[in-house]
């Protein structure tokens, strides 16, 4: 369903972030992160690895 999608994941709750990452990867997504804060998440991005989807809870 998400095969080939790059998703930027920002979540400050460690267990939730870990679970979301696992679920997204199981659905075929490439997960960038997780990051606990938006600033570091944005700093990690490069032109060649821009996400197609960004999610924060």
Biopython code that builds the backbone (N, CA, C, O; Angstrom):
import numpy as np
from Bio.PDB.StructureBuilder import StructureBuilder

atoms = [
    (1, "UNK", "N", (0.818, -1.199, 0.000)),
    (1, "UNK", "CA", (0.000, 0.000, 0.000)),
    (1, "UNK", "C", (0.862, 1.265, 0.000)),
    (1, "UNK", "O", (0.573, 2.214, -0.728)),
    (2, "UNK", "N", (1.906, 1.278, 0.805)),
    (2, "UNK", "CA", (2.798, 2.436, 0.857)),
    (2, "UNK", "C", (4.147, 2.142, 0.199)),
    (2, "UNK", "O", (5.110, 2.885, 0.389)),
    (3, "UNK", "N", (4.209, 1.069, -0.563)),
    (3, "UNK", "CA", (5.452, 0.630, -1.195)),
    (3, "UNK", "C", (6.135, 1.775, -1.935)),
    (3, "UNK", "O", (5.544, 2.406, -2.811)),
    (4, "UNK", "N", (7.389, 2.032, -1.568)),
    (4, "UNK", "CA", (8.172, 3.062, -2.226)),
    (4, "UNK", "C", (7.962, 4.465, -1.694)),
    (4, "UNK", "O", (8.645, 5.387, -2.140)),
    (5, "UNK", "N", (7.049, 4.664, -0.764)),
    (5, "UNK", "CA", (6.813, 5.999, -0.190)),
    (5, "UNK", "C", (7.864, 6.307, 0.865)),
    (5, "UNK", "O", (8.262, 5.427, 1.629)),
    (6, "UNK", "N", (8.309, 7.550, 0.905)),
    (6, "UNK", "CA", (9.211, 8.017, 1.962)),
    (6, "UNK", "C", (8.388, 8.852, 2.935)),
    (6, "UNK", "O", (7.725, 9.811, 2.539)),
    (7, "UNK", "N", (8.439, 8.480, 4.210)),
    (7, "UNK", "CA", (7.625, 9.140, 5.218)),
    (7, "UNK", "C", (8.523, 9.686, 6.318)),
    (7, "UNK", "O", (9.330, 8.956, 6.894)),
    (8, "UNK", "N", (8.377, 10.972, 6.601)),
    (8, "UNK", "CA", (9.079, 11.607, 7.707)),
    (8, "UNK", "C", (8.219, 11.441, 8.946)),
    (8, "UNK", "O", (7.074, 11.891, 8.974)),
    (9, "UNK", "N", (8.766, 10.796, 9.974)),
    (9, "UNK", "CA", (8.023, 10.495, 11.187)),
    (9, "UNK", "C", (8.564, 11.303, 12.364)),
    (9, "UNK", "O", (9.737, 11.193, 12.722)),
    (10, "UNK", "N", (7.691, 12.114, 12.959)),
    (10, "UNK", "CA", (8.042, 12.919, 14.122)),
    (10, "UNK", "C", (7.073, 12.546, 15.245)),
    (10, "UNK", "O", (5.864, 12.747, 15.132)),
    (11, "UNK", "N", (7.623, 12.004, 16.321)),
    (11, "UNK", "CA", (6.818, 11.573, 17.471)),
    (11, "UNK", "C", (7.715, 11.548, 18.701)),
    (11, "UNK", "O", (8.759, 10.896, 18.698)),
    (12, "UNK", "N", (7.311, 12.258, 19.751)),
    (12, "UNK", "CA", (8.165, 12.332, 20.929)),
    (12, "UNK", "C", (7.930, 11.209, 21.940)),
    (12, "UNK", "O", (8.670, 11.096, 22.917)),
    (13, "UNK", "N", (6.934, 10.399, 21.722)),
    (13, "UNK", "CA", (6.677, 9.241, 22.584)),
    (13, "UNK", "C", (7.402, 8.038, 21.979)),
    (13, "UNK", "O", (7.017, 7.545, 20.918)),
    (14, "UNK", "N", (8.455, 7.568, 22.659)),
    (14, "UNK", "CA", (9.332, 6.551, 22.078)),
    (14, "UNK", "C", (8.581, 5.289, 21.643)),
    (14, "UNK", "O", (8.762, 4.825, 20.517)),
    (15, "UNK", "N", (7.754, 4.737, 22.505)),
    (15, "UNK", "CA", (7.071, 3.487, 22.176)),
    (15, "UNK", "C", (6.125, 3.649, 20.990)),
    (15, "UNK", "O", (6.049, 2.774, 20.127)),
    (16, "UNK", "N", (5.414, 4.757, 20.947)),
    (16, "UNK", "CA", (4.516, 5.020, 19.827)),
    (16, "UNK", "C", (5.315, 5.208, 18.536)),
    (16, "UNK", "O", (4.934, 4.685, 17.489)),
    (17, "UNK", "N", (6.409, 5.942, 18.608)),
    (17, "UNK", "CA", (7.251, 6.160, 17.433)),
    (17, "UNK", "C", (7.785, 4.834, 16.899)),
    (17, "UNK", "O", (7.787, 4.602, 15.690)),
    (18, "UNK", "N", (8.229, 3.978, 17.789)),
    (18, "UNK", "CA", (8.756, 2.679, 17.396)),
    (18, "UNK", "C", (7.676, 1.823, 16.731)),
    (18, "UNK", "O", (7.929, 1.186, 15.709)),
    (19, "UNK", "N", (6.493, 1.808, 17.302)),
    (19, "UNK", "CA", (5.380, 1.048, 16.744)),
    (19, "UNK", "C", (4.966, 1.586, 15.378)),
    (19, "UNK", "O", (4.763, 0.815, 14.440)),
    (20, "UNK", "N", (4.841, 2.905, 15.264)),
    (20, "UNK", "CA", (4.467, 3.513, 13.982)),
    (20, "UNK", "C", (5.489, 3.199, 12.902)),
    (20, "UNK", "O", (5.130, 2.885, 11.767)),
    (21, "UNK", "N", (6.767, 3.284, 13.260)),
    (21, "UNK", "CA", (7.818, 2.977, 12.290)),
    (21, "UNK", "C", (7.696, 1.541, 11.804)),
    (21, "UNK", "O", (7.779, 1.282, 10.604)),
    (22, "UNK", "N", (7.501, 0.618, 12.717)),
    (22, "UNK", "CA", (7.373, -0.792, 12.357)),
    (22, "UNK", "C", (6.169, -1.022, 11.435)),
    (22, "UNK", "O", (6.270, -1.743, 10.441)),
    (23, "UNK", "N", (5.052, -0.417, 11.765)),
    (23, "UNK", "CA", (3.838, -0.571, 10.945)),
    (23, "UNK", "C", (4.055, 0.003, 9.546)),
    (23, "UNK", "O", (3.718, -0.633, 8.548)),
    (24, "UNK", "N", (4.615, 1.199, 9.482)),
    (24, "UNK", "CA", (4.838, 1.835, 8.182)),
    (24, "UNK", "C", (5.809, 1.031, 7.323)),
    (24, "UNK", "O", (5.600, 0.884, 6.119)),
    (25, "UNK", "N", (6.862, 0.514, 7.936)),
    (25, "UNK", "CA", (7.816, -0.302, 7.188)),
    (25, "UNK", "C", (7.171, -1.609, 6.721)),
    (25, "UNK", "O", (7.445, -2.074, 5.614)),
    (26, "UNK", "N", (6.321, -2.199, 7.556)),
    (26, "UNK", "CA", (5.606, -3.415, 7.151)),
    (26, "UNK", "C", (4.699, -3.156, 5.951)),
    (26, "UNK", "O", (4.440, -4.058, 5.154)),
    (27, "UNK", "N", (4.225, -1.928, 5.828)),
    (27, "UNK", "CA", (3.382, -1.547, 4.688)),
    (27, "UNK", "C", (4.203, -1.145, 3.465)),
    (27, "UNK", "O", (3.642, -0.778, 2.432)),
    (28, "UNK", "N", (5.531, -1.213, 3.579)),
    (28, "UNK", "CA", (6.395, -0.962, 2.442)),
    (28, "UNK", "C", (7.002, 0.418, 2.368)),
    (28, "UNK", "O", (7.681, 0.736, 1.391)),
    (29, "UNK", "N", (6.780, 1.251, 3.372)),
    (29, "UNK", "CA", (7.312, 2.618, 3.350)),
    (29, "UNK", "C", (8.764, 2.654, 3.803)),
    (29, "UNK", "O", (9.211, 1.809, 4.578)),
    (30, "UNK", "N", (9.480, 3.637, 3.311)),
    (30, "UNK", "CA", (10.817, 3.967, 3.817)),
    (30, "UNK", "C", (10.598, 5.072, 4.846)),
    (30, "UNK", "O", (10.134, 6.157, 4.499)),
    (31, "UNK", "N", (10.924, 4.807, 6.096)),
    (31, "UNK", "CA", (10.670, 5.760, 7.170)),
    (31, "UNK", "C", (11.936, 6.553, 7.456)),
    (31, "UNK", "O", (13.003, 5.985, 7.688)),
    (32, "UNK", "N", (11.800, 7.870, 7.436)),
    (32, "UNK", "CA", (12.885, 8.769, 7.822)),
    (32, "UNK", "C", (12.597, 9.152, 9.267)),
    (32, "UNK", "O", (11.625, 9.854, 9.549)),
    (33, "UNK", "N", (13.437, 8.693, 10.171)),
    (33, "UNK", "CA", (13.203, 8.925, 11.592)),
    (33, "UNK", "C", (12.958, 7.625, 12.301)),
    (33, "UNK", "O", (13.367, 6.571, 11.813)),
    (34, "UNK", "N", (12.325, 7.665, 13.401)),
    (34, "UNK", "CA", (11.542, 8.774, 13.958)),
    (34, "UNK", "C", (12.415, 9.820, 14.655)),
    (34, "UNK", "O", (13.528, 9.542, 15.102)),
    (35, "UNK", "N", (11.874, 11.007, 14.727)),
    (35, "UNK", "CA", (12.485, 12.120, 15.428)),
    (35, "UNK", "C", (11.539, 12.582, 16.518)),
    (35, "UNK", "O", (10.320, 12.502, 16.365)),
    (36, "UNK", "N", (12.098, 13.065, 17.616)),
    (36, "UNK", "CA", (11.279, 13.539, 18.730)),
    (36, "UNK", "C", (10.823, 14.984, 18.529)),
    (36, "UNK", "O", (9.834, 15.409, 19.126)),
    (37, "UNK", "N", (11.536, 15.737, 17.694)),
    (37, "UNK", "CA", (11.206, 17.147, 17.478)),
    (37, "UNK", "C", (11.275, 17.492, 15.988)),
    (37, "UNK", "O", (12.008, 16.864, 15.224)),
    (38, "UNK", "N", (10.504, 18.489, 15.599)),
    (38, "UNK", "CA", (10.417, 18.888, 14.193)),
    (38, "UNK", "C", (11.738, 19.456, 13.694)),
    (38, "UNK", "O", (12.155, 19.145, 12.578)),
    (39, "UNK", "N", (12.404, 20.280, 14.493)),
    (39, "UNK", "CA", (13.656, 20.909, 14.058)),
    (39, "UNK", "C", (14.697, 19.908, 13.581)),
    (39, "UNK", "O", (15.168, 20.010, 12.448)),
    (40, "UNK", "N", (15.069, 18.942, 14.417)),
    (40, "UNK", "CA", (16.033, 17.936, 13.966)),
    (40, "UNK", "C", (15.531, 17.118, 12.770)),
    (40, "UNK", "O", (16.322, 16.715, 11.917)),
    (41, "UNK", "N", (14.231, 16.876, 12.710)),
    (41, "UNK", "CA", (13.680, 16.135, 11.578)),
    (41, "UNK", "C", (13.920, 16.907, 10.285)),
    (41, "UNK", "O", (14.356, 16.330, 9.289)),
    (42, "UNK", "N", (13.642, 18.192, 10.295)),
    (42, "UNK", "CA", (13.846, 19.009, 9.101)),
    (42, "UNK", "C", (15.321, 19.139, 8.760)),
    (42, "UNK", "O", (15.689, 19.157, 7.585)),
    (43, "UNK", "N", (16.171, 19.231, 9.783)),
    (43, "UNK", "CA", (17.620, 19.324, 9.555)),
    (43, "UNK", "C", (18.174, 18.069, 8.890)),
    (43, "UNK", "O", (19.202, 18.134, 8.215)),
    (44, "UNK", "N", (17.516, 16.937, 9.068)),
    (44, "UNK", "CA", (18.016, 15.677, 8.531)),
    (44, "UNK", "C", (17.724, 15.505, 7.044)),
    (44, "UNK", "O", (18.282, 14.616, 6.401)),
    (45, "UNK", "N", (16.864, 16.339, 6.500)),
    (45, "UNK", "CA", (16.425, 16.160, 5.120)),
    (45, "UNK", "C", (17.463, 16.651, 4.120)),
    (45, "UNK", "O", (18.171, 17.631, 4.350)),
    (46, "UNK", "N", (17.526, 15.942, 3.014)),
    (46, "UNK", "CA", (18.391, 16.298, 1.896)),
    (46, "UNK", "C", (17.535, 16.274, 0.643)),
    (46, "UNK", "O", (16.508, 15.597, 0.601)),
    (47, "UNK", "N", (17.951, 17.007, -0.373)),
    (47, "UNK", "CA", (17.163, 17.077, -1.602)),
    (47, "UNK", "C", (16.884, 15.703, -2.196)),
    (47, "UNK", "O", (15.811, 15.482, -2.759)),
    (48, "UNK", "N", (17.823, 14.788, -2.081)),
    (48, "UNK", "CA", (17.645, 13.471, -2.673)),
    (48, "UNK", "C", (16.814, 12.526, -1.814)),
    (48, "UNK", "O", (16.500, 11.415, -2.240)),
    (49, "UNK", "N", (16.456, 12.959, -0.608)),
    (49, "UNK", "CA", (15.686, 12.089, 0.295)),
    (49, "UNK", "C", (14.465, 12.799, 0.871)),
    (49, "UNK", "O", (14.058, 12.526, 2.000)),
    (50, "UNK", "N", (13.888, 13.699, 0.101)),
    (50, "UNK", "CA", (12.719, 14.415, 0.600)),
    (50, "UNK", "C", (11.557, 13.448, 0.749)),
    (50, "UNK", "O", (11.325, 12.604, -0.116)),
    (51, "UNK", "N", (10.823, 13.577, 1.858)),
    (51, "UNK", "CA", (9.692, 12.675, 2.064)),
    (51, "UNK", "C", (8.520, 13.046, 1.162)),
    (51, "UNK", "O", (8.379, 14.193, 0.738)),
    (52, "UNK", "N", (7.697, 12.067, 0.883)),
    (52, "UNK", "CA", (6.464, 12.297, 0.153)),
    (52, "UNK", "C", (5.334, 12.549, 1.117)),
    (52, "UNK", "O", (4.319, 13.148, 0.762)),
    (53, "UNK", "N", (5.516, 12.081, 2.366)),
    (53, "UNK", "CA", (4.523, 12.220, 3.412)),
    (53, "UNK", "C", (5.246, 12.603, 4.692)),
    (53, "UNK", "O", (6.340, 12.105, 4.958)),
    (54, "UNK", "N", (4.653, 13.477, 5.484)),
    (54, "UNK", "CA", (5.188, 13.797, 6.805)),
    (54, "UNK", "C", (4.081, 13.570, 7.816)),
    (54, "UNK", "O", (2.940, 13.968, 7.584)),
    (55, "UNK", "N", (4.401, 12.937, 8.933)),
    (55, "UNK", "CA", (3.384, 12.715, 9.946)),
    (55, "UNK", "C", (3.951, 13.021, 11.318)),
    (55, "UNK", "O", (5.104, 12.717, 11.625)),
    (56, "UNK", "N", (3.125, 13.615, 12.112)),
    (56, "UNK", "CA", (3.443, 13.952, 13.492)),
    (56, "UNK", "C", (2.173, 13.751, 14.303)),
    (56, "UNK", "O", (1.075, 14.076, 13.850)),
    (57, "UNK", "N", (2.330, 13.222, 15.486)),
    (57, "UNK", "CA", (1.137, 12.998, 16.318)),
    (57, "UNK", "C", (1.161, 13.908, 17.517)),
    (57, "UNK", "O", (0.245, 13.872, 18.338)),
]
sb = StructureBuilder()
sb.init_structure("model")
sb.init_model(0)
sb.init_chain("A")
sb.init_seg("    ")
for serial, (resi, resn, name, xyz) in enumerate(atoms, 1):
    if name == "N":
        sb.init_residue(resn, " ", resi, " ")
    sb.init_atom(name, np.array(xyz, "f"), 0.0, 1.0, " ", f" {name:<3s}", serial, name[0])
structure = sb.get_structure()
